[in-house]
């Protein structure tokens, strides 16, 4: 994900102590490839599957993921 795109996305996400950028990349990788969460291993550097799932859940509940989705589509 390039820095210009991340500059648009980052303000939409609530602040978190774990790197949102890597977590988001892991979430998008899982969703884009229609793969099970457990197949993206911790060693890949995107955080644990529980962290990615919880983060996605929080983003969805906050309405941030819908906005993020629109940014990525444009």
HTML snippet that shows the backbone in 3Dmol.js (N, CA, C, O; Angstrom):
<script src="https://3Dmol.org/build/3Dmol-min.js"></script>
<div id="view" style="width:600px;height:400px;position:relative"></div>
<script>
const pdb = `
ATOM      1  N   UNK A   1       0.857  -1.160   0.000  1.00  0.00           N
ATOM      2  CA  UNK A   1       0.000   0.000   0.000  1.00  0.00           C
ATOM      3  C   UNK A   1       0.906   1.227   0.000  1.00  0.00           C
ATOM      4  O   UNK A   1       1.808   1.329   0.831  1.00  0.00           O
ATOM      5  N   UNK A   2       0.676   2.157  -0.922  1.00  0.00           N
ATOM      6  CA  UNK A   2       1.578   3.302  -0.984  1.00  0.00           C
ATOM      7  C   UNK A   2       1.222   4.349   0.076  1.00  0.00           C
ATOM      8  O   UNK A   2       0.126   4.344   0.637  1.00  0.00           O
ATOM      9  N   UNK A   3       2.172   5.240   0.330  1.00  0.00           N
ATOM     10  CA  UNK A   3       2.032   6.223   1.406  1.00  0.00           C
ATOM     11  C   UNK A   3       0.912   7.219   1.159  1.00  0.00           C
ATOM     12  O   UNK A   3       0.265   7.660   2.109  1.00  0.00           O
ATOM     13  N   UNK A   4       0.667   7.585  -0.098  1.00  0.00           N
ATOM     14  CA  UNK A   4      -0.414   8.526  -0.402  1.00  0.00           C
ATOM     15  C   UNK A   4      -1.775   7.931  -0.059  1.00  0.00           C
ATOM     16  O   UNK A   4      -2.633   8.613   0.500  1.00  0.00           O
ATOM     17  N   UNK A   5      -1.967   6.675  -0.391  1.00  0.00           N
ATOM     18  CA  UNK A   5      -3.221   6.003  -0.070  1.00  0.00           C
ATOM     19  C   UNK A   5      -3.364   5.849   1.440  1.00  0.00           C
ATOM     20  O   UNK A   5      -4.446   6.055   1.989  1.00  0.00           O
ATOM     21  N   UNK A   6      -2.268   5.484   2.114  1.00  0.00           N
ATOM     22  CA  UNK A   6      -2.330   5.333   3.565  1.00  0.00           C
ATOM     23  C   UNK A   6      -2.663   6.666   4.232  1.00  0.00           C
ATOM     24  O   UNK A   6      -3.362   6.680   5.246  1.00  0.00           O
ATOM     25  N   UNK A   7      -2.188   7.774   3.695  1.00  0.00           N
ATOM     26  CA  UNK A   7      -2.493   9.092   4.261  1.00  0.00           C
ATOM     27  C   UNK A   7      -3.996   9.373   4.221  1.00  0.00           C
ATOM     28  O   UNK A   7      -4.511  10.090   5.078  1.00  0.00           O
ATOM     29  N   UNK A   8      -4.698   8.821   3.241  1.00  0.00           N
ATOM     30  CA  UNK A   8      -6.151   8.985   3.162  1.00  0.00           C
ATOM     31  C   UNK A   8      -6.877   8.046   4.124  1.00  0.00           C
ATOM     32  O   UNK A   8      -7.919   8.397   4.677  1.00  0.00           O
ATOM     33  N   UNK A   9      -6.325   6.863   4.317  1.00  0.00           N
ATOM     34  CA  UNK A   9      -6.986   5.840   5.113  1.00  0.00           C
ATOM     35  C   UNK A   9      -6.754   6.030   6.613  1.00  0.00           C
ATOM     36  O   UNK A   9      -7.687   5.886   7.402  1.00  0.00           O
ATOM     37  N   UNK A  10      -5.534   6.349   7.011  1.00  0.00           N
ATOM     38  CA  UNK A  10      -5.176   6.372   8.426  1.00  0.00           C
ATOM     39  C   UNK A  10      -6.099   7.242   9.288  1.00  0.00           C
ATOM     40  O   UNK A  10      -6.465   6.815  10.382  1.00  0.00           O
ATOM     41  N   UNK A  11      -6.490   8.443   8.844  1.00  0.00           N
ATOM     42  CA  UNK A  11      -7.363   9.261   9.695  1.00  0.00           C
ATOM     43  C   UNK A  11      -8.751   8.653   9.919  1.00  0.00           C
ATOM     44  O   UNK A  11      -9.444   9.045  10.857  1.00  0.00           O
ATOM     45  N   UNK A  12      -9.164   7.714   9.086  1.00  0.00           N
ATOM     46  CA  UNK A  12     -10.469   7.089   9.236  1.00  0.00           C
ATOM     47  C   UNK A  12     -10.492   6.032  10.332  1.00  0.00           C
ATOM     48  O   UNK A  12     -11.558   5.658  10.819  1.00  0.00           O
ATOM     49  N   UNK A  13      -9.319   5.555  10.716  1.00  0.00           N
ATOM     50  CA  UNK A  13      -9.220   4.461  11.672  1.00  0.00           C
ATOM     51  C   UNK A  13      -8.965   4.996  13.080  1.00  0.00           C
ATOM     52  O   UNK A  13      -8.167   5.916  13.260  1.00  0.00           O
ATOM     53  N   UNK A  14      -9.639   4.424  14.076  1.00  0.00           N
ATOM     54  CA  UNK A  14      -9.354   4.830  15.458  1.00  0.00           C
ATOM     55  C   UNK A  14      -7.906   4.500  15.815  1.00  0.00           C
ATOM     56  O   UNK A  14      -7.371   3.495  15.347  1.00  0.00           O
ATOM     57  N   UNK A  15      -7.264   5.334  16.639  1.00  0.00           N
ATOM     58  CA  UNK A  15      -5.858   5.073  16.990  1.00  0.00           C
ATOM     59  C   UNK A  15      -5.708   3.777  17.789  1.00  0.00           C
ATOM     60  O   UNK A  15      -6.529   3.479  18.657  1.00  0.00           O
ATOM     61  N   UNK A  16      -4.664   3.014  17.494  1.00  0.00           N
ATOM     62  CA  UNK A  16      -4.404   1.734  18.151  1.00  0.00           C
ATOM     63  C   UNK A  16      -2.904   1.606  18.420  1.00  0.00           C
ATOM     64  O   UNK A  16      -2.097   2.164  17.677  1.00  0.00           O
ATOM     65  N   UNK A  17      -2.521   0.878  19.475  1.00  0.00           N
ATOM     66  CA  UNK A  17      -1.101   0.715  19.771  1.00  0.00           C
ATOM     67  C   UNK A  17      -0.374  -0.209  18.786  1.00  0.00           C
ATOM     68  O   UNK A  17       0.819  -0.027  18.546  1.00  0.00           O
ATOM     69  N   UNK A  18      -1.073  -1.194  18.215  1.00  0.00           N
ATOM     70  CA  UNK A  18      -0.472  -2.076  17.221  1.00  0.00           C
ATOM     71  C   UNK A  18      -0.562  -1.366  15.872  1.00  0.00           C
ATOM     72  O   UNK A  18      -1.520  -0.635  15.621  1.00  0.00           O
ATOM     73  N   UNK A  19       0.402  -1.568  15.027  1.00  0.00           N
ATOM     74  CA  UNK A  19       0.423  -0.875  13.749  1.00  0.00           C
ATOM     75  C   UNK A  19      -0.828  -1.180  12.925  1.00  0.00           C
ATOM     76  O   UNK A  19      -1.028  -2.312  12.482  1.00  0.00           O
ATOM     77  N   UNK A  20      -1.656  -0.174  12.725  1.00  0.00           N
ATOM     78  CA  UNK A  20      -2.872  -0.341  11.936  1.00  0.00           C
ATOM     79  C   UNK A  20      -2.561  -0.697  10.489  1.00  0.00           C
ATOM     80  O   UNK A  20      -3.271  -1.482   9.860  1.00  0.00           O
ATOM     81  N   UNK A  21      -1.507  -0.116   9.982  1.00  0.00           N
ATOM     82  CA  UNK A  21      -1.185  -0.327   8.566  1.00  0.00           C
ATOM     83  C   UNK A  21      -0.930  -1.800   8.262  1.00  0.00           C
ATOM     84  O   UNK A  21      -1.464  -2.335   7.290  1.00  0.00           O
ATOM     85  N   UNK A  22      -0.126  -2.452   9.080  1.00  0.00           N
ATOM     86  CA  UNK A  22       0.166  -3.870   8.860  1.00  0.00           C
ATOM     87  C   UNK A  22      -1.073  -4.722   9.103  1.00  0.00           C
ATOM     88  O   UNK A  22      -1.336  -5.672   8.366  1.00  0.00           O
ATOM     89  N   UNK A  23      -1.828  -4.378  10.137  1.00  0.00           N
ATOM     90  CA  UNK A  23      -3.049  -5.120  10.438  1.00  0.00           C
ATOM     91  C   UNK A  23      -4.034  -4.999   9.276  1.00  0.00           C
ATOM     92  O   UNK A  23      -4.629  -5.993   8.859  1.00  0.00           O
ATOM     93  N   UNK A  24      -4.204  -3.794   8.759  1.00  0.00           N
ATOM     94  CA  UNK A  24      -5.105  -3.583   7.623  1.00  0.00           C
ATOM     95  C   UNK A  24      -4.632  -4.362   6.400  1.00  0.00           C
ATOM     96  O   UNK A  24      -5.446  -4.955   5.691  1.00  0.00           O
ATOM     97  N   UNK A  25      -3.341  -4.366   6.150  1.00  0.00           N
ATOM     98  CA  UNK A  25      -2.825  -5.126   5.015  1.00  0.00           C
ATOM     99  C   UNK A  25      -3.139  -6.610   5.177  1.00  0.00           C
ATOM    100  O   UNK A  25      -3.488  -7.279   4.204  1.00  0.00           O
ATOM    101  N   UNK A  26      -3.018  -7.125   6.388  1.00  0.00           N
ATOM    102  CA  UNK A  26      -3.361  -8.525   6.643  1.00  0.00           C
ATOM    103  C   UNK A  26      -4.839  -8.792   6.424  1.00  0.00           C
ATOM    104  O   UNK A  26      -5.206  -9.802   5.824  1.00  0.00           O
ATOM    105  N   UNK A  27      -5.699  -7.889   6.910  1.00  0.00           N
ATOM    106  CA  UNK A  27      -7.143  -8.028   6.717  1.00  0.00           C
ATOM    107  C   UNK A  27      -7.473  -8.017   5.229  1.00  0.00           C
ATOM    108  O   UNK A  27      -8.234  -8.859   4.754  1.00  0.00           O
ATOM    109  N   UNK A  28      -6.903  -7.066   4.495  1.00  0.00           N
ATOM    110  CA  UNK A  28      -7.183  -6.976   3.059  1.00  0.00           C
ATOM    111  C   UNK A  28      -6.667  -8.195   2.304  1.00  0.00           C
ATOM    112  O   UNK A  28      -7.310  -8.662   1.364  1.00  0.00           O
ATOM    113  N   UNK A  29      -5.523  -8.706   2.706  1.00  0.00           N
ATOM    114  CA  UNK A  29      -4.980  -9.908   2.072  1.00  0.00           C
ATOM    115  C   UNK A  29      -5.925 -11.087   2.265  1.00  0.00           C
ATOM    116  O   UNK A  29      -6.204 -11.831   1.325  1.00  0.00           O
ATOM    117  N   UNK A  30      -6.418 -11.253   3.496  1.00  0.00           N
ATOM    118  CA  UNK A  30      -7.354 -12.342   3.784  1.00  0.00           C
ATOM    119  C   UNK A  30      -8.646 -12.167   2.986  1.00  0.00           C
ATOM    120  O   UNK A  30      -9.125 -13.113   2.360  1.00  0.00           O
ATOM    121  N   UNK A  31      -9.210 -10.958   3.007  1.00  0.00           N
ATOM    122  CA  UNK A  31     -10.479 -10.717   2.319  1.00  0.00           C
ATOM    123  C   UNK A  31     -10.331 -10.818   0.799  1.00  0.00           C
ATOM    124  O   UNK A  31     -11.175 -11.410   0.126  1.00  0.00           O
ATOM    125  N   UNK A  32      -9.263 -10.241   0.269  1.00  0.00           N
ATOM    126  CA  UNK A  32      -9.054 -10.248  -1.187  1.00  0.00           C
ATOM    127  C   UNK A  32      -8.855 -11.661  -1.729  1.00  0.00           C
ATOM    128  O   UNK A  32      -9.336 -11.994  -2.812  1.00  0.00           O
ATOM    129  N   UNK A  33      -8.148 -12.478  -0.972  1.00  0.00           N
ATOM    130  CA  UNK A  33      -7.848 -13.842  -1.424  1.00  0.00           C
ATOM    131  C   UNK A  33      -8.873 -14.858  -0.942  1.00  0.00           C
ATOM    132  O   UNK A  33      -8.728 -16.054  -1.194  1.00  0.00           O
ATOM    133  N   UNK A  34      -9.918 -14.385  -0.242  1.00  0.00           N
ATOM    134  CA  UNK A  34     -10.983 -15.257   0.262  1.00  0.00           C
ATOM    135  C   UNK A  34     -10.395 -16.465   0.977  1.00  0.00           C
ATOM    136  O   UNK A  34     -10.759 -17.611   0.715  1.00  0.00           O
ATOM    137  N   UNK A  35      -9.464 -16.167   1.898  1.00  0.00           N
ATOM    138  CA  UNK A  35      -8.798 -17.238   2.622  1.00  0.00           C
ATOM    139  C   UNK A  35      -9.219 -17.226   4.087  1.00  0.00           C
ATOM    140  O   UNK A  35      -9.711 -16.211   4.582  1.00  0.00           O
ATOM    141  N   UNK A  36      -9.032 -18.323   4.772  1.00  0.00           N
ATOM    142  CA  UNK A  36      -9.345 -18.417   6.189  1.00  0.00           C
ATOM    143  C   UNK A  36      -8.306 -17.623   6.984  1.00  0.00           C
ATOM    144  O   UNK A  36      -7.132 -17.576   6.617  1.00  0.00           O
ATOM    145  N   UNK A  37      -8.751 -17.005   8.070  1.00  0.00           N
ATOM    146  CA  UNK A  37      -7.869 -16.182   8.901  1.00  0.00           C
ATOM    147  C   UNK A  37      -6.640 -16.960   9.360  1.00  0.00           C
ATOM    148  O   UNK A  37      -5.546 -16.398   9.414  1.00  0.00           O
ATOM    149  N   UNK A  38      -6.797 -18.236   9.689  1.00  0.00           N
ATOM    150  CA  UNK A  38      -5.678 -19.000  10.248  1.00  0.00           C
ATOM    151  C   UNK A  38      -4.573 -19.275   9.237  1.00  0.00           C
ATOM    152  O   UNK A  38      -3.469 -19.649   9.633  1.00  0.00           O
ATOM    153  N   UNK A  39      -4.835 -19.103   7.940  1.00  0.00           N
ATOM    154  CA  UNK A  39      -3.802 -19.370   6.943  1.00  0.00           C
ATOM    155  C   UNK A  39      -2.789 -18.243   6.807  1.00  0.00           C
ATOM    156  O   UNK A  39      -1.724 -18.437   6.220  1.00  0.00           O
ATOM    157  N   UNK A  40      -3.106 -17.065   7.341  1.00  0.00           N
ATOM    158  CA  UNK A  40      -2.140 -15.968   7.346  1.00  0.00           C
ATOM    159  C   UNK A  40      -1.426 -16.015   8.693  1.00  0.00           C
ATOM    160  O   UNK A  40      -1.950 -15.544   9.702  1.00  0.00           O
ATOM    161  N   UNK A  41      -0.246 -16.579   8.698  1.00  0.00           N
ATOM    162  CA  UNK A  41       0.478 -16.864   9.934  1.00  0.00           C
ATOM    163  C   UNK A  41       1.041 -15.597  10.573  1.00  0.00           C
ATOM    164  O   UNK A  41       1.281 -14.598   9.895  1.00  0.00           O
ATOM    165  N   UNK A  42       1.243 -15.656  11.872  1.00  0.00           N
ATOM    166  CA  UNK A  42       1.808 -14.549  12.639  1.00  0.00           C
ATOM    167  C   UNK A  42       3.158 -14.127  12.065  1.00  0.00           C
ATOM    168  O   UNK A  42       3.495 -12.943  12.059  1.00  0.00           O
ATOM    169  N   UNK A  43       3.914 -15.086  11.592  1.00  0.00           N
ATOM    170  CA  UNK A  43       5.241 -14.806  11.043  1.00  0.00           C
ATOM    171  C   UNK A  43       5.194 -13.921   9.801  1.00  0.00           C
ATOM    172  O   UNK A  43       6.215 -13.354   9.411  1.00  0.00           O
ATOM    173  N   UNK A  44       4.035 -13.797   9.183  1.00  0.00           N
ATOM    174  CA  UNK A  44       3.903 -12.947   7.992  1.00  0.00           C
ATOM    175  C   UNK A  44       4.032 -11.466   8.347  1.00  0.00           C
ATOM    176  O   UNK A  44       4.267 -10.639   7.466  1.00  0.00           O
ATOM    177  N   UNK A  45       3.881 -11.124   9.633  1.00  0.00           N
ATOM    178  CA  UNK A  45       4.101  -9.755  10.069  1.00  0.00           C
ATOM    179  C   UNK A  45       2.864  -8.875  10.107  1.00  0.00           C
ATOM    180  O   UNK A  45       2.982  -7.660  10.261  1.00  0.00           O
ATOM    181  N   UNK A  46       1.671  -9.463   9.969  1.00  0.00           N
ATOM    182  CA  UNK A  46       0.441  -8.683   9.949  1.00  0.00           C
ATOM    183  C   UNK A  46      -0.316  -8.753  11.276  1.00  0.00           C
ATOM    184  O   UNK A  46      -1.488  -8.380  11.328  1.00  0.00           O
ATOM    185  N   UNK A  47       0.316  -9.214  12.330  1.00  0.00           N
ATOM    186  CA  UNK A  47      -0.342  -9.389  13.621  1.00  0.00           C
ATOM    187  C   UNK A  47      -1.031 -10.741  13.675  1.00  0.00           C
ATOM    188  O   UNK A  47      -1.102 -11.465  12.681  1.00  0.00           O
ATOM    189  N   UNK A  48      -1.533 -11.062  14.852  1.00  0.00           N
ATOM    190  CA  UNK A  48      -2.209 -12.351  15.008  1.00  0.00           C
ATOM    191  C   UNK A  48      -3.577 -12.311  14.333  1.00  0.00           C
ATOM    192  O   UNK A  48      -4.117 -11.237  14.068  1.00  0.00           O
ATOM    193  N   UNK A  49      -4.130 -13.488  14.059  1.00  0.00           N
ATOM    194  CA  UNK A  49      -5.444 -13.521  13.420  1.00  0.00           C
ATOM    195  C   UNK A  49      -6.506 -12.936  14.343  1.00  0.00           C
ATOM    196  O   UNK A  49      -7.471 -12.334  13.872  1.00  0.00           O
ATOM    197  N   UNK A  50      -6.337 -13.108  15.660  1.00  0.00           N
ATOM    198  CA  UNK A  50      -7.289 -12.534  16.603  1.00  0.00           C
ATOM    199  C   UNK A  50      -7.233 -11.007  16.565  1.00  0.00           C
ATOM    200  O   UNK A  50      -8.265 -10.337  16.597  1.00  0.00           O
ATOM    201  N   UNK A  51      -6.032 -10.472  16.496  1.00  0.00           N
ATOM    202  CA  UNK A  51      -5.877  -9.015  16.421  1.00  0.00           C
ATOM    203  C   UNK A  51      -6.497  -8.481  15.140  1.00  0.00           C
ATOM    204  O   UNK A  51      -7.221  -7.487  15.166  1.00  0.00           O
ATOM    205  N   UNK A  52      -6.215  -9.139  14.017  1.00  0.00           N
ATOM    206  CA  UNK A  52      -6.791  -8.676  12.743  1.00  0.00           C
ATOM    207  C   UNK A  52      -8.301  -8.762  12.772  1.00  0.00           C
ATOM    208  O   UNK A  52      -8.976  -7.841  12.311  1.00  0.00           O
ATOM    209  N   UNK A  53      -8.849  -9.839  13.300  1.00  0.00           N
ATOM    210  CA  UNK A  53     -10.302 -10.014  13.351  1.00  0.00           C
ATOM    211  C   UNK A  53     -10.941  -8.971  14.270  1.00  0.00           C
ATOM    212  O   UNK A  53     -11.946  -8.356  13.912  1.00  0.00           O
ATOM    213  N   UNK A  54     -10.350  -8.772  15.463  1.00  0.00           N
ATOM    214  CA  UNK A  54     -10.900  -7.777  16.395  1.00  0.00           C
ATOM    215  C   UNK A  54     -10.821  -6.373  15.811  1.00  0.00           C
ATOM    216  O   UNK A  54     -11.746  -5.572  15.955  1.00  0.00           O
ATOM    217  N   UNK A  55      -9.705  -6.087  15.153  1.00  0.00           N
ATOM    218  CA  UNK A  55      -9.545  -4.759  14.549  1.00  0.00           C
ATOM    219  C   UNK A  55     -10.585  -4.550  13.457  1.00  0.00           C
ATOM    220  O   UNK A  55     -11.210  -3.491  13.401  1.00  0.00           O
ATOM    221  N   UNK A  56     -10.780  -5.528  12.596  1.00  0.00           N
ATOM    222  CA  UNK A  56     -11.797  -5.428  11.545  1.00  0.00           C
ATOM    223  C   UNK A  56     -13.176  -5.239  12.171  1.00  0.00           C
ATOM    224  O   UNK A  56     -13.960  -4.417  11.697  1.00  0.00           O
ATOM    225  N   UNK A  57     -13.480  -5.983  13.222  1.00  0.00           N
ATOM    226  CA  UNK A  57     -14.771  -5.864  13.906  1.00  0.00           C
ATOM    227  C   UNK A  57     -14.957  -4.445  14.454  1.00  0.00           C
ATOM    228  O   UNK A  57     -16.025  -3.856  14.291  1.00  0.00           O
ATOM    229  N   UNK A  58     -13.941  -3.903  15.092  1.00  0.00           N
ATOM    230  CA  UNK A  58     -14.027  -2.530  15.627  1.00  0.00           C
ATOM    231  C   UNK A  58     -14.203  -1.514  14.511  1.00  0.00           C
ATOM    232  O   UNK A  58     -15.016  -0.597  14.624  1.00  0.00           O
ATOM    233  N   UNK A  59     -13.442  -1.673  13.432  1.00  0.00           N
ATOM    234  CA  UNK A  59     -13.550  -0.740  12.315  1.00  0.00           C
ATOM    235  C   UNK A  59     -14.944  -0.787  11.704  1.00  0.00           C
ATOM    236  O   UNK A  59     -15.503   0.247  11.337  1.00  0.00           O
ATOM    237  N   UNK A  60     -15.504  -1.993  11.594  1.00  0.00           N
ATOM    238  CA  UNK A  60     -16.850  -2.129  11.032  1.00  0.00           C
ATOM    239  C   UNK A  60     -17.878  -1.481  11.950  1.00  0.00           C
ATOM    240  O   UNK A  60     -18.753  -0.757  11.476  1.00  0.00           O
ATOM    241  N   UNK A  61     -17.788  -1.727  13.259  1.00  0.00           N
ATOM    242  CA  UNK A  61     -18.743  -1.154  14.212  1.00  0.00           C
ATOM    243  C   UNK A  61     -18.653   0.370  14.258  1.00  0.00           C
ATOM    244  O   UNK A  61     -19.660   1.041  14.483  1.00  0.00           O
ATOM    245  N   UNK A  62     -17.463   0.918  14.048  1.00  0.00           N
ATOM    246  CA  UNK A  62     -17.268   2.368  14.059  1.00  0.00           C
ATOM    247  C   UNK A  62     -17.644   3.009  12.723  1.00  0.00           C
ATOM    248  O   UNK A  62     -17.651   4.234  12.603  1.00  0.00           O
ATOM    249  N   UNK A  63     -17.956   2.186  11.722  1.00  0.00           N
ATOM    250  CA  UNK A  63     -18.284   2.705  10.397  1.00  0.00           C
ATOM    251  C   UNK A  63     -17.060   3.064   9.568  1.00  0.00           C
ATOM    252  O   UNK A  63     -17.185   3.538   8.439  1.00  0.00           O
ATOM    253  N   UNK A  64     -15.881   2.838  10.129  1.00  0.00           N
ATOM    254  CA  UNK A  64     -14.646   3.209   9.438  1.00  0.00           C
ATOM    255  C   UNK A  64     -14.371   2.311   8.235  1.00  0.00           C
ATOM    256  O   UNK A  64     -13.834   2.776   7.229  1.00  0.00           O
ATOM    257  N   UNK A  65     -14.732   1.028   8.327  1.00  0.00           N
ATOM    258  CA  UNK A  65     -14.399   0.119   7.233  1.00  0.00           C
ATOM    259  C   UNK A  65     -15.196   0.439   5.976  1.00  0.00           C
ATOM    260  O   UNK A  65     -14.678   0.287   4.869  1.00  0.00           O
ATOM    261  N   UNK A  66     -16.442   0.879   6.118  1.00  0.00           N
ATOM    262  CA  UNK A  66     -17.222   1.278   4.944  1.00  0.00           C
ATOM    263  C   UNK A  66     -16.580   2.487   4.258  1.00  0.00           C
ATOM    264  O   UNK A  66     -16.501   2.541   3.030  1.00  0.00           O
ATOM    265  N   UNK A  67     -16.128   3.441   5.048  1.00  0.00           N
ATOM    266  CA  UNK A  67     -15.442   4.615   4.483  1.00  0.00           C
ATOM    267  C   UNK A  67     -14.138   4.204   3.840  1.00  0.00           C
ATOM    268  O   UNK A  67     -13.802   4.656   2.745  1.00  0.00           O
ATOM    269  N   UNK A  68     -13.408   3.349   4.520  1.00  0.00           N
ATOM    270  CA  UNK A  68     -12.137   2.844   3.993  1.00  0.00           C
ATOM    271  C   UNK A  68     -12.362   2.121   2.662  1.00  0.00           C
ATOM    272  O   UNK A  68     -11.594   2.289   1.714  1.00  0.00           O
ATOM    273  N   UNK A  69     -13.419   1.321   2.605  1.00  0.00           N
ATOM    274  CA  UNK A  69     -13.737   0.592   1.393  1.00  0.00           C
ATOM    275  C   UNK A  69     -13.987   1.553   0.230  1.00  0.00           C
ATOM    276  O   UNK A  69     -13.532   1.308  -0.887  1.00  0.00           O
ATOM    277  N   UNK A  70     -14.703   2.636   0.489  1.00  0.00           N
ATOM    278  CA  UNK A  70     -14.986   3.618  -0.561  1.00  0.00           C
ATOM    279  C   UNK A  70     -13.683   4.301  -1.033  1.00  0.00           C
ATOM    280  O   UNK A  70     -13.503   4.545  -2.226  1.00  0.00           O
ATOM    281  N   UNK A  71     -12.788   4.602  -0.091  1.00  0.00           N
ATOM    282  CA  UNK A  71     -11.495   5.203  -0.459  1.00  0.00           C
ATOM    283  C   UNK A  71     -10.713   4.250  -1.351  1.00  0.00           C
ATOM    284  O   UNK A  71     -10.131   4.668  -2.351  1.00  0.00           O
ATOM    285  N   UNK A  72     -10.698   2.979  -0.994  1.00  0.00           N
ATOM    286  CA  UNK A  72      -9.950   1.996  -1.789  1.00  0.00           C
ATOM    287  C   UNK A  72     -10.582   1.791  -3.167  1.00  0.00           C
ATOM    288  O   UNK A  72      -9.869   1.557  -4.143  1.00  0.00           O
ATOM    289  N   UNK A  73     -11.897   1.874  -3.253  1.00  0.00           N
ATOM    290  CA  UNK A  73     -12.556   1.707  -4.558  1.00  0.00           C
ATOM    291  C   UNK A  73     -12.268   2.870  -5.500  1.00  0.00           C
ATOM    292  O   UNK A  73     -12.188   2.684  -6.714  1.00  0.00           O
ATOM    293  N   UNK A  74     -12.113   4.067  -4.944  1.00  0.00           N
ATOM    294  CA  UNK A  74     -11.821   5.229  -5.800  1.00  0.00           C
ATOM    295  C   UNK A  74     -10.348   5.298  -6.063  1.00  0.00           C
ATOM    296  O   UNK A  74      -9.887   6.201  -6.762  1.00  0.00           O
TER     297      UNK A  74
END
`;
const viewer = $3Dmol.createViewer("view");
viewer.addModel(pdb, "pdb");
viewer.setStyle({}, {cartoon: {color: "spectrum"}});
viewer.zoomTo();
viewer.render();
</script>
